[in-house]
Amino acid sequence: MTVVMISLAGTIMLAAGYAVGGQLGLFAVVALAAVVGLLAARLRIPPPPSRPSPARHEQHPNAAFAAYRRIESALDQARMSRRLFDHAARPLLQRLLAALLADRRRVDMANDGRAARAALGDDLWPLLDPARPASNDSWEPGVSEQTLARIVDRLEDL
C-alpha cells in the first residue's frame, strides 16, 4: 500500500513539474526526488562507531611521564654548556646521588664528602661536588654524553 502511494505521489509530482516548467520542471522534480531518496537512504544507515580521540600519551611515547621528560631534557641540555649542566642536570644528579648514598650506603653526602667522593669516584666527583659553585659560563663546553653515561652507570652501581 505504501509503495502504491509513493508511486502515485511521484507520478503526480512529475506531471505537475512538466506542466509547470516543461522539460526543465521535469528535471527539477527528478533531481529533487533523487536528493530526497538519497537523504532518506542516508538516514537509514547507522552512523559509524565513534573512535576515541587519540590520548595524549599516544602522540608522544613519554607524554604521560612528566618527570621522565624533565630528566631527559636536563640531560640533553647538560651537553650544550657547563652552565646548563650545572643548573639543569647537576642538581638532579646530586639529589639522586644523595638519595642512593643515604639509602644504600648510609652516607650523608652533605656531611661526609669523603665517603661520597669514594663512592662516586675521584674522576666524577668534581662534576657533582656540592661544594663546587655552579658555573654561569654558557661558552664553556658541557659534559659529554660519555661522561653522563659514566655518571649514570656509577649511580646504578651504588
N, C-alpha and C positions, 0 to 999 in steps of 0.2 A: 504494500500500500504506500509506504514511504517513497519507494523508488518511482512509483507512478506519479506521485505528487511532485517530486523533484523534476521528473522529466517534463510534466505538464507546465510547471513554472518556468523551466528553461526554454521550452518552446515558445511560450508567451513572451518571454523577455527577448528572445531572438527576433520574433516577429515585430515587437514594438521597436526594437533597436533599428531594424531595417526600415520600418515605416517612418520613423522619425529622421534618421540620418542616412539612409541608403546603405551603401557598402561600408562607409566609414562608421556608421552607427552599429552595423552588424559586427564589425571588427572590434569596436569598443566593448560591446556586450560579451563577445567571446573572450576578450582579454580580461575583462572583469570576472567572468565566470572561472577562468583559469586561475587567477590570483586568489579568488575565494576558495577554490578547490585545493590549491596548494596550502593556503593558510589552515584550512580545516584538517588536511593531512598532517601538517606540522604539529597541530595541537594534539593529535592522537599519538604522536611519537613521544615516548617518555624522555625526559632530559638525561644527558649522560651523568653518570655518577660523579659527584664533585670530588676533585682531588684535593687533598690538604695542601695548603701552601707550603713551600719548602721552609723548613725550620732554619733558624739562624746557623745552627751548627753544621747544616748540610752545605752552606755556602762556603764556609771555611772550616777545615777539619778541626781546628782548635778554638773555634769561636766561643764555645761554651766554657772554656778554661781560661778565664781572665788572668789568673796567676801565671799560667804557662806562657801566655802572650807577653806578660811583663818581663818574665825571666828571659825569654827568647830575645826580646827587644834589647834588654840590658846587655846581654852577651854579644849581640850583634854590634851595639854601639861601642863596646869595650875595645874593639879592634880599630876604631877610627882615630881616637886620640886618647892621651893619658887622662885628660880632663873628663872625658866621657866614661872612661874606665873607673876613675876614682869617684865619680858622682852617681854612676848607674850600677855597674856590676860589682864594684868592690864592697859597698855596704851589704849587698845581698850575699855575696860570698863570705863576708866576715860574720854575718848573722848565722849562716849555715855552718861555718867552721866552729863558732862558739857553741852552737847547739849540739853539734856532733861531739866536740870535746867534752862538754858537760855530761852528755848522755852516755857516751861510750867509754870515756877515759876518766871521768870525774875531775876534769881540769877546768878551772875557771880562767878563761882566756884573758880577762881584764886584769886579774891579779897575779897570774902565773904565766908571764910571757915566754919564759924559757921553755916550759913544758909544751906550750902551744907551738913554739918555734920548732922544737924537736919533733913534735908530731907531724907538722906540715912539711918540714924540711927547710934547710938553710937556703936552698935555691929559690923557693917560692915564698918564704916568709916576708921578704921586703915588700911584696905586692899586697899582702893582706895585713901587714902590721898595723894595728890600730893606733900606734904612737906616731906613725908617719902622717904628716899633714896631707890633705888632699891637694892634688895639683889643679891649677886653673889654666894650664898651658894647653891650648887647643891645637898647637902646632906640633907638639911632641907626639911621636907615634904611640898608638895604643898597644895593647897587649896582643901578641899574635894568637892565631887560632890554636896553634900547637901548645902554647903556654896555657891558654884557657883549658885545653883538653887535659894537660898535665895536672892543673889545679883540680879539675873535676874528678879525674882519676884518683888523685891523692885523697880527696874528700870521701870518695866512695870506699877507699881502703881503710879509712879510720874506723 
